[in-house]
Amino acid sequence: MTRLTRLATAAVAVLVAVSACSGAHTLPILLPSGSAPDVAAVMGTLLYAPPGAPLQLWAPPAAPTAAAPLDDAEALTVTLSPDGKRIAYVHGGAAMVAAVDGSGGRSVLTGVDQACGDLDWSADSARLTVAQGGKPGTVPATGGSFTPFPTAVAGCHVIFSGDGSTIAYATGDGGIMVAEADGSNAHPVPRLGADGGPTKRRSNHPMSLSANGKQLALYVQQGDSSEGADNGAGRALVANEIVDVATGATVSLPVTGDLEQAYFFPEGGLVVRTQDKDGLKVSVLWPDLKVEGTMAEPPTLTAAVLVGYAVRR
């Protein structure tokens, strides 16, 4: 397997995605645990950013359909609201919110820090994380004043847990911090950064935080490798590990292939994107990490990046 690193310089966005795979792709296949439910009852709505094309919305078992017609730089900043109804993205230094098809777009905050202040929705879809003037904070998704975290957050790429109790962010030196939602009680995730041990484990980008704030999907580098150009600038949409935030230990997942991306659900559980010899797949895991369903991605999404997921309600 090879990795394709794409730099969207207009948005100072860093993205690691998988390269095109020569293996054959099939129509969605459900591999349920227990009795076989309808595939639509298991898989939610997935939002992808393909290069040089509009966003693609995939709600299995239907085929992917075109969504917002954003350029590549904007598409790589997109985040999907937990209710699946809106997207947020950065355009011209402003945080924008629009319908998934791109309609009704409006600026909710100008002068955002694009290299540090990735947008991330709160679980209730009411607020967005953002950074302005070097300070991480939040802004209402309907627009309004920027509010720094009450306890200053010394880092970048802030993300929320699904229950709203916890945030995680990168410190810029290969470490990841977790804290209470107001920024207080910050403490490092062990075995990363200065505590990375002989293999020099480090991460500059948390991707997704579990519903209870106890597990984190992130891209981990080891040794002297710079694979993935994980330099901390902009947004990196990739995860090769799930770690326990209390111990830093890698969490084993019951899926095959290499982990490429992962998004936790606000209510618990997660969706993971993996690649094996047969190509790219997405799997839904419940909070106990048992696999509820696995589907092969349509070939039209092979070169795309998964930028968001919403649970089917």
Order of alpha helices (4+ residues) and beta strands (2+ residues): beta-beta-alpha-beta-beta-beta-alpha-beta-beta-beta-beta-beta-beta-beta-beta-beta-beta-beta-beta-beta-beta-beta-beta-beta-beta-beta-beta
